[in-house]
């Protein structure tokens, strides 16, 4: 039992050292960023090189740096509002504040694909979850992928699917009570969630429309995909 205890103590020591380094990194980079903003630095690449270190601590052991990063975005908004908005959106997705929308999309897709089987006899939703969604890395495109397959399952319009998604998304507590049904969909589910803005809903709808149009326009190239997911119809 002694070697296991030694291993645990070594691991605890390493974690403690990592946490200490993160705190030092936060202190140094926050100070540098404050100095740059105080003197009116507006070169976004220069600012980002320092601010990106705050992102690293947010994704690390301590989760620190979010307040300081938002101060940076507030500053950027004074001279580059679109750049600031994009970074704020990326931050919210990366930190999981809008995770509930992705899980809601999975729930809509799962319901619509109920009873459908793939060409090799597996539930169609399992194929979508394991073989197609993991290949998509952008948050909004993952949501759109679920709705794309839901559309082809039962022929629902994009308007119908978006209404269904909005309805499910509003039931945040219900959605998050079922996250364990969707293994590995997101790494860090949050307990706090932010609603999508109207422009984000419009963008989601545009992406779903676009990929459906592409699939329909190039049906010959995508027929094998649909057969793999839904089997022969």
Secondary structure, 3 states (H helix, E strand, C coil): CHHHHHHHHHHHHHHHHHHHHHHHHHHHHHHHHHHHHHCCCCCHHHHHHHHHHHHHHHCCCCCCCHHHHHHHHHHHHCCCHHHHHHHHHHHHHHCCCCHHHHHHHHHHHHHHCCCCECCCCCEHHHHHHHHHHHHCCCHHHHHHHHHHHHHHHHCCCHHHHHHHHHHHHHCHHHHHCCHHHCCCCCCCCCCCCCCCCHHHHHHHHHHHHHHHHHHHHCHHHHHHHHHHHHCCC
